[in-house]
């Protein structure tokens, strides 16, 4: 028997009753109101990593924080799991709904202490304003749910307001998912390679393999569009297998001291088969495990840290190098450095972009010091100007990557780049 969780919030039935009341009141008064559909981000990771008791405690904290934001005459309800819904009544202006959504995101995102274990979750919010008098409860909640889907697609921990053409965008996104499945079958995806170079000599140390998709009718599809969609649909798994095979096949033709880096998503790490895919790619290409580097982001680590760490430890025992990408973008960066001995730390390009600022420079300097102490190499990403290069070198960065040296390029151009860089370094 499943033990019910008591958050002190109305349930789905009471929420529907409050929504019907809001509709009736708006029909009499003409005042607008809003409906918000909310899903927690990263809740499953906390629940799986620390147990259901911790998950229940987290839900109670989130419920209290939400109630602290809304007004006494509004309603926040828990619909089940990590789903919440809110009715905002008596709105003086539509912008008040947006302000409350922003406040909800801010308070939910604050760190939560669960018996000494600090965790972070976020919340994605879909918002719809009820301005017409003939809207039904089902229609309003459907609109909020569509807007919630848009918020999740935008990267989560944000809000989106319902737009008339949102349904069309979702349908197009669904079609793009079908097209992606066909693209994998037809071999439409390609890899582009961006060099990581020695900051002092310009010699190539490694290449990062990055996925590219040229759609037959839509042209180039941004990775920012197709990678999240691939993760949502699970297609990132076959795509990841292909990328590993292709990158290793290409890297075997490079000089023996140059590594190839392949990005790995949370979906790949959580599912069985990643280790087998790595072994298969290495065996079929003949590439030594020590020349393959897998890059994971901190957001990947946060989703299911125990499972992810166990998988990474097994891969590293094979000789594969592991890098932590986008370092410094989350609350728990330092804790992951204690729990896993990464071979490389890649400083997020946001710090490089602001490197002229003393605070950003101090952060870069501190990360370099941590890396040196822990025996981890440091890569500064997003170098675009000579000034940025000079400043990151001054802070101790020895490896750099960015458009100043080269954008991601096809494999044949990468080979030419290596030869030219070797000549310059000599």
C-alpha positions as CSV (number, residue, x, y, z in Angstrom):
1,X,0.0,0.0,0.0
2,X,1.3,3.4,-1.0
3,X,1.5,5.8,2.0
4,X,-0.1,9.2,1.1
5,X,2.0,12.3,1.4
6,X,0.5,15.2,3.3
7,X,1.8,18.5,2.2
8,X,-1.1,20.5,3.5
9,X,-2.1,21.5,0.0
10,X,-5.4,20.9,-1.8
11,X,-5.6,17.8,-4.0
12,X,-6.7,17.5,-7.7
13,X,-10.4,17.5,-6.9
14,X,-10.3,20.5,-4.7
15,X,-8.1,22.3,-7.2
16,X,-10.7,21.7,-9.9
17,X,-13.4,23.1,-7.6
18,X,-11.3,26.3,-7.0
19,X,-10.7,26.7,-10.7
20,X,-14.4,26.4,-11.4
21,X,-15.1,29.1,-8.8
22,X,-12.5,31.4,-10.4
23,X,-14.1,30.9,-13.8
24,X,-17.5,31.8,-12.4
25,X,-16.2,34.8,-10.6
26,X,-14.4,36.1,-13.7
27,X,-17.6,35.7,-15.7
28,X,-19.4,38.0,-13.2
29,X,-16.7,40.5,-12.6
30,X,-14.7,40.5,-15.9
31,X,-11.4,40.4,-13.9
32,X,-8.7,38.2,-15.4
33,X,-7.1,35.3,-13.5
34,X,-4.3,32.9,-14.3
35,X,-3.7,29.2,-14.2
36,X,-0.1,27.8,-13.6
37,X,1.0,24.2,-14.2
38,X,4.2,23.4,-12.4
39,X,6.7,20.5,-12.5
40,X,9.7,20.2,-10.3
41,X,13.1,19.8,-12.1
42,X,15.6,17.1,-10.8
43,X,13.1,15.8,-8.2
44,X,13.6,12.2,-9.4
45,X,17.3,12.4,-8.9
46,X,16.8,13.4,-5.2
47,X,14.1,10.8,-4.7
48,X,16.3,8.0,-6.3
49,X,19.6,9.1,-4.6
50,X,18.4,9.8,-1.1
51,X,15.2,7.8,-0.8
52,X,11.4,8.4,-0.7
53,X,11.5,9.9,2.8
54,X,13.9,12.6,1.5
55,X,11.7,13.1,-1.5
56,X,8.7,13.5,0.7
57,X,10.5,16.0,2.9
58,X,11.6,18.0,-0.2
59,X,8.0,18.1,-1.5
60,X,6.8,19.5,1.9
61,X,9.5,22.2,1.7
62,X,8.5,23.1,-1.8
63,X,4.9,23.3,-0.8
64,X,5.7,25.6,2.1
65,X,7.8,27.9,-0.2
66,X,5.0,28.0,-2.8
67,X,2.4,28.9,-0.2
68,X,4.8,31.7,1.0
69,X,4.7,33.3,-2.4
70,X,1.0,33.2,-3.4
71,X,-1.6,35.5,-1.8
72,X,-4.2,34.3,0.8
73,X,-7.0,34.2,-1.9
74,X,-4.9,32.2,-4.4
75,X,-4.8,28.4,-4.5
76,X,-1.8,26.1,-4.9
77,X,-2.5,22.3,-5.2
78,X,-0.4,19.2,-5.5
79,X,-1.8,17.1,-8.3
80,X,0.4,14.1,-7.6
81,X,4.1,13.2,-7.7
82,X,6.1,16.4,-8.3
83,X,3.2,18.1,-10.1
84,X,1.7,21.3,-8.7
85,X,-1.0,23.7,-10.0
86,X,-1.9,27.2,-9.0
87,X,-4.9,29.5,-9.6
88,X,-4.1,33.2,-9.3
89,X,-7.3,35.2,-8.8
90,X,-8.1,39.0,-8.6
91,X,-5.2,40.0,-10.8
92,X,-5.0,43.8,-11.1
93,X,-2.8,43.4,-14.2
94,X,-1.7,40.3,-16.2
95,X,2.0,41.1,-15.4
96,X,1.3,40.1,-11.7
97,X,1.0,36.5,-12.8
98,X,4.5,36.7,-14.4
99,X,5.9,38.3,-11.3
100,X,4.5,35.5,-9.1
101,X,5.9,32.8,-11.5
102,X,9.3,34.4,-11.3
103,X,9.1,34.5,-7.5
104,X,8.1,30.8,-7.4
105,X,11.1,29.9,-9.5
106,X,13.4,31.9,-7.3
107,X,12.3,30.4,-4.0
108,X,12.0,26.8,-5.2
109,X,15.5,27.0,-6.6
110,X,17.1,27.9,-3.3
111,X,19.2,25.1,-1.7
112,X,17.3,22.7,0.5
113,X,18.8,21.0,3.6
114,X,17.6,17.4,4.0
115,X,19.1,16.2,7.3
116,X,22.5,17.7,6.5
117,X,22.4,16.9,2.7
118,X,22.0,20.0,0.6
119,X,20.1,19.5,-2.6
120,X,18.8,21.8,-5.3
121,X,15.7,21.4,-7.5
122,X,14.1,23.8,-9.9
123,X,10.6,24.3,-11.2
124,X,9.2,24.7,-14.7
125,X,6.0,26.7,-15.0
126,X,3.4,26.9,-17.7
127,X,1.2,30.0,-17.4
128,X,-2.1,30.9,-19.1
129,X,-4.2,34.0,-18.5
130,X,-8.0,33.6,-18.6
131,X,-9.3,36.8,-20.1
132,X,-12.3,35.5,-22.1
133,X,-15.4,34.5,-20.3
134,X,-16.3,31.3,-22.1
135,X,-13.0,29.3,-21.3
136,X,-13.6,26.0,-19.6
137,X,-11.5,24.5,-16.8
138,X,-10.2,21.8,-19.1
139,X,-9.3,24.2,-21.8
140,X,-7.4,26.5,-19.4
141,X,-5.5,23.6,-17.8
142,X,-4.6,22.3,-21.3
143,X,-3.2,25.7,-22.2
144,X,-1.1,25.8,-19.0
145,X,0.1,22.3,-19.7
146,X,1.2,23.3,-23.3
147,X,3.0,26.3,-21.9
148,X,4.7,24.0,-19.3
149,X,5.9,21.8,-22.2
150,X,7.4,24.9,-23.8
151,X,9.2,25.8,-20.5
152,X,10.7,22.4,-20.2
153,X,11.9,22.5,-23.9
154,X,13.5,25.9,-23.1
155,X,15.8,24.4,-20.6
156,X,13.7,24.0,-17.5
157,X,13.7,26.1,-14.3
158,X,11.9,28.8,-16.2
159,X,8.3,29.8,-17.2
160,X,6.5,30.2,-20.4
161,X,3.2,31.9,-21.1
162,X,0.7,30.2,-23.4
163,X,0.8,31.4,-27.0
164,X,-1.8,30.5,-29.7
165,X,0.9,28.9,-31.9
166,X,2.4,26.9,-29.1
167,X,0.4,23.8,-30.2
168,X,1.8,24.2,-33.7
169,X,5.4,24.4,-32.3
170,X,4.8,21.2,-30.3
171,X,3.5,19.4,-33.3
172,X,6.5,20.6,-35.3
173,X,8.8,19.4,-32.5
174,X,7.1,16.0,-32.6
175,X,7.7,15.8,-36.4
176,X,11.3,16.8,-35.9
177,X,11.6,13.8,-33.5
178,X,10.3,11.5,-36.2
179,X,12.7,13.1,-38.7
180,X,15.6,12.5,-36.3
181,X,14.8,8.8,-36.2
182,X,15.0,8.7,-40.0
183,X,18.1,10.8,-40.0
184,X,19.9,8.3,-37.8
185,X,18.8,5.5,-40.1
186,X,20.0,7.4,-43.2
187,X,23.2,8.5,-41.7
188,X,22.5,12.3,-41.9
189,X,24.4,13.2,-38.7
190,X,28.0,14.2,-38.9
191,X,30.7,15.1,-36.4
192,X,32.7,18.3,-36.3
193,X,35.9,18.6,-34.3
194,X,37.1,21.6,-32.3
195,X,40.7,21.6,-31.1
196,X,41.9,22.0,-27.6
197,X,45.4,23.6,-27.8
198,X,48.4,24.3,-25.6
199,X,48.1,27.9,-24.5
200,X,51.8,28.5,-24.8
201,X,52.7,26.8,-28.1
202,X,49.4,26.4,-30.0
203,X,50.0,22.7,-30.4
204,X,46.9,20.5,-30.6
205,X,46.3,18.4,-27.5
206,X,42.9,17.0,-28.3
207,X,39.7,17.5,-30.3
208,X,36.2,17.6,-29.0
209,X,33.7,15.8,-31.3
210,X,30.5,17.7,-31.7
211,X,27.3,16.5,-33.4
212,X,25.9,18.3,-36.4
213,X,22.6,17.7,-38.3
214,X,21.8,19.0,-41.8
215,X,18.1,18.4,-42.3
216,X,17.2,17.6,-45.9
217,X,14.5,20.4,-46.0
218,X,15.2,22.6,-43.0
219,X,19.0,22.9,-43.4
220,X,21.2,23.0,-40.4
221,X,19.4,22.2,-37.1
222,X,21.1,23.7,-34.0
223,X,22.4,21.2,-31.5
224,X,20.6,23.4,-28.9
225,X,17.4,22.2,-30.6
226,X,18.1,18.6,-31.5
227,X,20.1,17.4,-28.5
228,X,17.4,18.2,-25.9
229,X,14.9,16.6,-28.2
230,X,17.1,13.5,-28.6
231,X,17.3,13.2,-24.8
232,X,13.6,13.5,-24.3
233,X,12.8,10.9,-26.9
234,X,15.7,8.5,-25.9
235,X,17.2,8.9,-29.4
236,X,20.4,10.2,-27.7
237,X,21.3,6.6,-27.0
238,X,21.7,5.4,-30.6
239,X,23.1,8.8,-31.5
240,X,25.7,8.5,-28.7
241,X,26.6,5.0,-29.8
242,X,27.2,6.3,-33.4
243,X,29.2,9.3,-32.1
244,X,31.5,7.1,-30.1
245,X,32.1,4.7,-33.0
246,X,32.7,7.6,-35.5
247,X,35.0,9.6,-33.2
248,X,37.2,6.6,-32.4
249,X,37.4,5.6,-36.0
250,X,38.6,9.1,-36.9
251,X,41.0,9.5,-34.0
252,X,42.9,6.4,-34.8
253,X,44.3,8.3,-37.9
254,X,45.7,11.1,-35.7
255,X,49.1,11.3,-34.0
256,X,49.2,9.0,-31.0
257,X,49.4,11.9,-28.4
258,X,46.2,13.5,-29.5
259,X,43.0,12.6,-27.7
260,X,39.3,12.7,-28.8
261,X,36.6,13.9,-26.5
262,X,33.0,12.8,-26.8
263,X,30.1,14.3,-24.8
264,X,27.9,11.9,-22.8
265,X,24.4,12.7,-21.6
266,X,22.6,11.8,-18.4
267,X,20.3,9.5,-20.4
268,X,23.2,7.4,-21.7
269,X,24.8,7.2,-18.2
270,X,21.5,6.1,-16.5
271,X,20.8,3.4,-19.0
272,X,22.7,0.1,-19.3
273,X,24.9,-0.3,-22.3
274,X,27.2,2.8,-22.2
275,X,30.2,0.7,-21.1
276,X,29.6,-1.9,-23.8
277,X,29.3,0.9,-26.4
278,X,32.6,2.4,-25.3
279,X,34.3,-1.0,-25.4
280,X,32.8,-1.8,-28.8
281,X,34.0,1.6,-30.3
282,X,37.5,1.1,-28.9
283,X,37.7,-2.5,-30.1
284,X,36.4,-1.8,-33.6
285,X,38.6,1.2,-34.2
286,X,41.8,0.0,-32.4
287,X,42.0,3.2,-30.4
288,X,43.6,2.8,-27.0
289,X,41.2,3.6,-24.1
290,X,43.7,6.2,-22.8
291,X,43.1,8.3,-26.0
292,X,39.3,8.6,-25.4
293,X,37.9,11.2,-23.1
294,X,34.2,11.4,-22.1
295,X,32.9,14.8,-21.1
296,X,30.0,15.1,-18.7
297,X,28.4,18.3,-17.4
298,X,27.6,19.1,-13.8
299,X,23.9,19.0,-14.6
300,X,24.4,15.3,-15.6
301,X,26.0,14.6,-12.3
302,X,23.2,16.2,-10.3
303,X,20.4,14.1,-11.9
304,X,21.4,10.7,-10.4
305,X,24.8,11.2,-8.9
306,X,25.3,7.7,-7.3
307,X,24.4,5.8,-10.5
308,X,26.4,8.2,-12.7
309,X,29.5,8.1,-10.4
310,X,29.4,4.3,-10.4
311,X,29.3,4.2,-14.2
312,X,32.1,6.7,-14.5
313,X,34.3,4.8,-12.1
314,X,33.9,1.7,-14.1
315,X,34.7,3.5,-17.4
316,X,37.8,5.1,-15.8
317,X,39.0,1.7,-14.7
318,X,39.2,0.8,-18.3
319,X,41.6,3.6,-18.9
320,X,39.1,6.1,-20.4
321,X,39.7,9.7,-19.4
322,X,36.8,11.6,-17.8
323,X,36.3,15.4,-17.9
324,X,33.8,17.7,-16.0
325,X,32.5,20.2,-18.5
326,X,30.9,23.6,-17.8
327,X,32.5,23.7,-14.4
328,X,31.2,26.4,-12.0
329,X,27.6,26.6,-13.3
330,X,25.9,24.9,-10.3
331,X,25.9,24.9,-6.6
332,X,27.7,21.6,-6.1
333,X,30.8,21.7,-8.3
334,X,33.3,21.3,-5.5
335,X,31.5,18.3,-4.0
336,X,31.8,16.4,-7.3
337,X,35.5,17.1,-7.4
338,X,35.7,15.4,-4.0
339,X,33.6,12.4,-5.1
340,X,35.3,11.7,-8.5
341,X,38.9,12.1,-9.6
342,X,38.3,13.9,-13.0
343,X,41.2,14.0,-15.4
344,X,40.2,17.4,-16.8
345,X,38.0,20.3,-15.6
346,X,36.6,22.6,-18.3
347,X,35.9,26.1,-17.0
348,X,32.6,27.3,-18.3
349,X,32.9,30.0,-21.0
350,X,30.8,32.4,-19.0
351,X,33.8,33.0,-16.7
352,X,36.1,33.3,-19.8
353,X,33.8,35.8,-21.4
354,X,34.0,38.0,-18.2
355,X,37.7,37.3,-17.5
356,X,38.5,41.0,-17.5
357,X,36.4,41.3,-14.5
358,X,38.4,40.8,-11.3
359,X,35.8,38.5,-9.7
360,X,35.7,36.3,-12.8
361,X,39.5,36.2,-12.9
362,X,39.6,35.3,-9.2
363,X,37.3,32.4,-9.8
364,X,39.4,31.1,-12.8
365,X,42.5,31.4,-10.6
366,X,40.9,29.5,-7.8
367,X,39.8,26.7,-10.2
368,X,43.3,26.4,-11.6
369,X,44.7,26.1,-8.0
370,X,42.1,23.4,-7.2
371,X,42.9,21.5,-10.3
372,X,46.7,21.6,-9.7
373,X,46.2,20.5,-6.1
374,X,44.0,17.6,-7.2
375,X,46.1,16.6,-10.2
376,X,43.4,17.6,-12.7
377,X,44.1,19.5,-15.9
378,X,42.2,22.7,-16.6
379,X,40.8,23.7,-20.0
380,X,39.4,27.3,-20.5
381,X,36.5,27.2,-23.0
382,X,35.1,29.9,-25.2
383,X,38.3,31.8,-26.0
384,X,37.4,34.3,-28.7
385,X,39.9,37.1,-28.4
386,X,43.7,37.5,-27.9
387,X,42.9,39.5,-24.8
388,X,41.0,36.6,-23.3
389,X,43.8,34.2,-24.1
390,X,46.4,36.5,-22.4
391,X,44.2,36.8,-19.3
392,X,43.5,33.1,-18.9
393,X,47.2,32.4,-19.4
394,X,48.0,34.9,-16.7
395,X,45.6,33.1,-14.3
396,X,47.5,29.8,-15.0
397,X,45.4,28.1,-17.6
398,X,47.6,25.9,-19.9
399,X,44.9,24.4,-22.2
400,X,42.4,26.5,-24.2
401,X,39.6,26.0,-26.6
402,X,37.5,28.5,-28.7
403,X,36.9,30.2,-31.9
404,X,40.1,32.2,-31.6
405,X,41.8,29.0,-32.7
406,X,39.1,27.3,-34.7
407,X,35.4,26.7,-34.8
408,X,34.2,23.0,-35.0
409,X,35.4,21.7,-38.4
410,X,34.9,18.5,-40.5
411,X,37.3,15.7,-40.0
412,X,39.4,16.3,-43.1
413,X,39.9,20.0,-42.0
414,X,40.8,18.8,-38.5
415,X,43.7,16.7,-40.0
416,X,45.0,19.7,-41.9
417,X,44.7,21.9,-38.7
418,X,46.8,19.3,-36.8
419,X,49.5,19.3,-39.4
420,X,49.6,23.1,-39.6
421,X,49.6,23.5,-35.8
422,X,52.4,21.0,-35.5
423,X,54.5,23.0,-37.9
424,X,53.9,26.2,-36.0
425,X,54.7,24.6,-32.7
426,X,58.0,23.2,-34.1
